[in-house]
């Protein structure tokens, strides 16, 4: 990774809105902290965050509607497989599901009180959630029932990604990377070059994957995780998430940091683009239908959009 784009627990206060505010559009607030986003198609974006906040935009982030999550738990991750079916994972074992695009969210029984930091579904039936104390949950019926697939190791797991119902990876603290080829029935440890906490993991296909974490750490594998190599990120800021758009990777992190680099290693060009924020950036997602469009979210009401593949970013929330 060779390009860096740099910009210049739990409380009991719920996020609330009036019926009029929900109907006409949600006004982003300074206290809003957003942890994840899902950009499904050319228009529909979901954002989740603290105090149970769940937002939806049907116009690529120009306006936002507050959806009723019916919880004040922190919501850390959101994933949709189509315009109707989506899931949210959060604190205190929270898993929410919708079958109508978020007009109605319902709680699913996770059988845990551990915080869940990420959720990933490959289709309407098969999904995984991970979190504190080595928690790994799996469903094969869309979340009607969740069962533990934990290895028994006491380690915080921060990110999970599956490329199909059988093959998936998990990343967490102490350089933990787990791999399964059996849908989570069995997990094997993979060995990155150093033991640093990892917050995000992404696989473009069965062989090419990336993991990011503390002090700008980016690991890359070209053999499905049998071997991992350390890449130069160009930053020492912590990176929380990573994703692909076209021939480039994007990773978001602390102090308005966005790292961009080619999928291939060894690139030498580097540029800096101001993001007009110094807030931490936690979630980034590119549209599945419009590969140049993306949404990125973070602290103090930060929501940023791009329509040109990340060359420029437009604030949709508050910026500092």
Secondary structure as the mmCIF struct_conf table of DSSP 4:
data_model
#
loop_
_struct_conf.conf_type_id
_struct_conf.id
_struct_conf.beg_label_comp_id
_struct_conf.beg_label_asym_id
_struct_conf.beg_label_seq_id
_struct_conf.end_label_comp_id
_struct_conf.end_label_asym_id
_struct_conf.end_label_seq_id
STRN STRN1 UNK A 3 UNK A 6
HELX_LH_PP_P HELX_LH_PP_P1 UNK A 13 UNK A 15
HELX_RH_AL_P HELX_RH_AL_P1 UNK A 19 UNK A 24
HELX_LH_PP_P HELX_LH_PP_P2 UNK A 26 UNK A 28
TURN_TY1_P TURN_TY1_P1 UNK A 30 UNK A 31
STRN STRN2 UNK A 34 UNK A 39
BEND BEND1 UNK A 41 UNK A 43
STRN STRN3 UNK A 45 UNK A 49
HELX_RH_3T_P HELX_RH_3T_P1 UNK A 50 UNK A 52
STRN STRN4 UNK A 54 UNK A 57
BEND BEND2 UNK A 58 UNK A 59
TURN_TY1_P TURN_TY1_P2 UNK A 60 UNK A 61
BEND BEND3 UNK A 62 UNK A 63
STRN STRN5 UNK A 65 UNK A 67
BEND BEND4 UNK A 70 UNK A 70
BEND BEND5 UNK A 73 UNK A 73
STRN STRN6 UNK A 75 UNK A 80
BEND BEND6 UNK A 81 UNK A 84
STRN STRN7 UNK A 86 UNK A 90
HELX_RH_3T_P HELX_RH_3T_P2 UNK A 91 UNK A 93
STRN STRN8 UNK A 95 UNK A 98
BEND BEND7 UNK A 99 UNK A 100
TURN_TY1_P TURN_TY1_P3 UNK A 101 UNK A 102
BEND BEND8 UNK A 103 UNK A 104
STRN STRN9 UNK A 106 UNK A 108
BEND BEND9 UNK A 111 UNK A 111
BEND BEND10 UNK A 114 UNK A 114
STRN STRN10 UNK A 116 UNK A 121
BEND BEND11 UNK A 122 UNK A 125
STRN STRN11 UNK A 127 UNK A 131
HELX_RH_3T_P HELX_RH_3T_P3 UNK A 132 UNK A 134
STRN STRN12 UNK A 136 UNK A 139
BEND BEND12 UNK A 140 UNK A 141
TURN_TY1_P TURN_TY1_P4 UNK A 142 UNK A 143
BEND BEND13 UNK A 144 UNK A 145
STRN STRN13 UNK A 147 UNK A 148
BEND BEND14 UNK A 152 UNK A 152
STRN STRN14 UNK A 157 UNK A 162
BEND BEND15 UNK A 163 UNK A 166
STRN STRN15 UNK A 168 UNK A 172
HELX_RH_3T_P HELX_RH_3T_P4 UNK A 173 UNK A 175
STRN STRN16 UNK A 176 UNK A 180
BEND BEND16 UNK A 181 UNK A 182
TURN_TY1_P TURN_TY1_P5 UNK A 183 UNK A 184
BEND BEND17 UNK A 185 UNK A 186
STRN STRN17 UNK A 188 UNK A 191
BEND BEND18 UNK A 193 UNK A 194
STRN STRN18 UNK A 198 UNK A 203
BEND BEND19 UNK A 204 UNK A 207
STRN STRN19 UNK A 209 UNK A 213
HELX_RH_3T_P HELX_RH_3T_P5 UNK A 214 UNK A 216
STRN STRN20 UNK A 218 UNK A 221
BEND BEND20 UNK A 222 UNK A 223
TURN_TY1_P TURN_TY1_P6 UNK A 224 UNK A 225
BEND BEND21 UNK A 226 UNK A 227
STRN STRN21 UNK A 229 UNK A 231
BEND BEND22 UNK A 234 UNK A 234
BEND BEND23 UNK A 237 UNK A 237
STRN STRN22 UNK A 239 UNK A 245
TURN_TY1_P TURN_TY1_P7 UNK A 246 UNK A 247
STRN STRN23 UNK A 248 UNK A 253
TURN_TY1_P TURN_TY1_P8 UNK A 254 UNK A 256
STRN STRN24 UNK A 257 UNK A 262
BEND BEND24 UNK A 263 UNK A 265
BEND BEND25 UNK A 276 UNK A 276
BEND BEND26 UNK A 279 UNK A 279
STRN STRN25 UNK A 281 UNK A 286
BEND BEND27 UNK A 288 UNK A 289
TURN_TY1_P TURN_TY1_P9 UNK A 291 UNK A 292
STRN STRN26 UNK A 294 UNK A 298
BEND BEND28 UNK A 299 UNK A 299
TURN_TY1_P TURN_TY1_P10 UNK A 300 UNK A 301
STRN STRN27 UNK A 303 UNK A 306
BEND BEND29 UNK A 307 UNK A 308
TURN_TY1_P TURN_TY1_P11 UNK A 309 UNK A 310
BEND BEND30 UNK A 311 UNK A 312
STRN STRN28 UNK A 314 UNK A 315
BEND BEND31 UNK A 316 UNK A 317
#
